[in-house]
Amino acid sequence: MLTVLLNLKREQEFVEEVEEFLEEYDTIPDEDRALVNEAIRANLDLQHIETLLKTFPRACESGGCVDHINHPIHVACAIYPRAVPTILKFAPESAGQYDENGKPPIELFLTNSENQEPKDITTEEIIGIAYQLYRMNPTVAKECIKKIEKLKEETSQD
């Protein structure tokens, strides 16, 4: 019970800090993205990331003249896969956003999962996230899988 109360107090303190910050903050997509991305890079608790996404909904917007920073979905796919479902919950369209190198989120997720040991994530979670990204953008996912298979074939022939 004490742990639950401490967690609630921390959550309330976090929300209060965000609200204080917002009183003097003018929302700009790149700045919103940068803030949410830093939370993802820091592997903040998913409740905090959810609070930030609610507070800064423009962080996941695409397009416009200030679209210079990778979207939270790209950072999460590469660094903190557990945050992917949370982002997709608030911005399902982000499943189709390409990063600065022209890679869709599912490609970032799949290539990251193959090249690095995922931190604190189960195989079931990896499969679930990959499936969620696939369902949200099946055409791009199929192209990505073909691309990865082709790269594997080329590397195995060398």
C-alpha positions as CSV (number, residue, x, y, z in Angstrom):
1,M,0.0,0.0,0.0
2,L,2.8,2.4,0.9
3,T,4.4,1.7,-2.6
4,V,1.2,2.6,-4.3
5,L,0.9,5.8,-2.3
6,L,4.5,6.8,-3.1
7,N,3.9,6.1,-6.8
8,L,0.8,8.2,-6.8
9,K,2.6,11.0,-5.1
10,R,5.5,10.8,-7.7
11,E,2.9,10.9,-10.5
12,Q,1.2,13.9,-9.0
13,E,4.5,15.7,-8.6
14,F,5.4,15.0,-12.2
15,V,2.1,16.3,-13.5
16,E,2.4,19.4,-11.3
17,E,5.9,20.0,-12.7
18,V,4.6,19.6,-16.3
19,E,1.7,22.0,-15.6
20,E,4.1,24.6,-14.1
21,F,6.3,24.3,-17.2
22,L,3.3,24.7,-19.5
23,E,2.2,28.0,-18.0
24,E,5.1,29.7,-19.7
25,Y,5.4,27.4,-22.7
26,D,4.4,28.1,-26.3
27,T,3.8,24.8,-28.0
28,I,5.9,24.2,-31.2
29,P,6.0,20.7,-32.7
30,D,9.8,20.4,-32.8
31,E,10.1,21.5,-29.2
32,D,7.3,19.2,-28.1
33,R,9.0,16.3,-30.0
34,A,12.4,17.1,-28.4
35,L,10.8,17.0,-24.9
36,V,9.0,13.7,-25.5
37,N,12.0,12.2,-27.2
38,E,14.2,13.0,-24.2
39,A,11.7,11.3,-21.9
40,I,11.8,8.2,-24.2
41,R,15.7,8.3,-24.2
42,A,15.6,8.5,-20.4
43,N,13.3,5.4,-20.3
44,L,10.9,7.2,-18.2
45,D,8.0,5.3,-16.8
46,L,5.3,4.8,-19.4
47,Q,2.8,6.7,-17.3
48,H,5.0,9.8,-17.6
49,I,5.4,9.4,-21.3
50,E,1.6,9.0,-21.6
51,T,1.2,12.3,-19.6
52,L,3.7,14.0,-21.9
53,L,1.9,12.8,-25.0
54,K,-1.4,14.1,-23.6
55,T,0.1,17.4,-22.7
56,F,2.1,17.8,-26.0
57,P,-0.2,16.1,-28.6
58,R,1.7,18.0,-31.4
59,A,4.8,16.0,-30.7
60,C,3.6,13.3,-33.0
61,E,2.3,15.5,-35.8
62,S,3.9,15.2,-39.2
63,G,4.7,17.8,-41.8
64,G,4.9,21.5,-41.6
65,C,7.9,23.8,-41.8
66,V,9.4,22.8,-38.5
67,D,9.5,19.0,-39.0
68,H,13.3,18.7,-38.2
69,I,13.4,16.3,-35.3
70,N,12.6,12.5,-35.5
71,H,9.2,11.7,-34.1
72,P,8.8,9.9,-30.8
73,I,7.8,6.7,-32.6
74,H,11.2,6.6,-34.2
75,V,13.1,7.1,-31.0
76,A,11.0,4.6,-29.2
77,C,11.4,1.9,-31.9
78,A,15.2,2.4,-31.8
79,I,15.7,2.9,-28.0
80,Y,12.7,2.1,-25.8
81,P,10.4,-0.3,-27.6
82,R,8.1,-0.6,-24.6
83,A,7.0,3.0,-25.3
84,V,5.8,2.1,-28.8
85,P,2.3,0.9,-27.9
86,T,1.8,4.1,-25.7
87,I,2.7,6.3,-28.6
88,L,0.5,4.4,-31.0
89,K,-2.4,4.7,-28.6
90,F,-2.2,8.5,-28.8
91,A,-1.0,8.9,-32.4
92,P,-1.8,5.8,-34.5
93,E,-0.9,7.7,-37.7
94,S,2.7,7.7,-36.5
95,A,3.0,4.1,-37.6
96,G,3.3,5.5,-41.1
97,Q,5.8,8.2,-40.4
98,Y,9.2,7.8,-42.0
99,D,12.3,9.0,-40.2
100,E,15.0,11.3,-41.7
101,N,16.6,8.3,-43.5
102,G,13.3,7.2,-45.1
103,K,12.8,4.3,-42.7
104,P,9.3,3.5,-41.3
105,P,8.9,2.7,-37.6
106,I,8.5,-1.0,-38.2
107,E,11.9,-1.2,-39.9
108,L,13.6,0.7,-37.1
109,F,12.0,-1.6,-34.6
110,L,12.8,-4.9,-36.5
111,T,16.4,-3.9,-37.3
112,N,17.0,-2.7,-33.7
113,S,15.5,-5.9,-32.3
114,E,17.9,-8.0,-34.4
115,N,21.0,-6.0,-33.8
116,Q,20.8,-5.2,-30.1
117,E,19.8,-7.1,-27.0
118,P,16.5,-5.5,-26.0
119,K,16.4,-4.2,-22.4
120,D,13.8,-5.3,-20.0
121,I,11.4,-6.6,-22.7
122,T,10.1,-10.1,-23.3
123,T,9.9,-12.0,-26.5
124,E,6.1,-11.8,-26.3
125,E,6.3,-8.0,-26.0
126,I,8.5,-7.8,-29.0
127,I,6.2,-9.9,-31.1
128,G,3.2,-7.9,-29.9
129,I,4.7,-4.6,-30.8
130,A,5.9,-5.9,-34.2
131,Y,2.4,-7.2,-34.8
132,Q,0.8,-3.9,-33.7
133,L,3.1,-1.9,-36.1
134,Y,2.3,-4.4,-38.9
135,R,-1.5,-4.1,-38.4
136,M,-1.4,-0.4,-38.5
137,N,0.6,-0.2,-41.8
138,P,0.6,-3.7,-43.5
139,T,1.8,-2.6,-46.9
140,V,4.9,-0.8,-45.5
141,A,5.5,-3.7,-43.1
142,K,5.5,-6.2,-45.9
143,E,8.0,-4.1,-47.9
144,C,10.2,-3.8,-44.9
145,I,10.2,-7.5,-44.2
146,K,11.1,-8.2,-47.8
147,K,14.0,-5.7,-47.6
148,I,15.3,-7.3,-44.4
149,E,15.1,-10.8,-45.9
150,K,16.9,-9.6,-49.0
151,L,19.7,-8.0,-46.9
152,K,20.0,-11.3,-44.9
153,E,20.3,-13.3,-48.1
154,E,23.0,-11.0,-49.5
155,T,25.0,-11.1,-46.2
156,S,24.7,-14.9,-46.0
157,Q,26.1,-15.3,-49.5
158,D,29.2,-13.3,-48.8
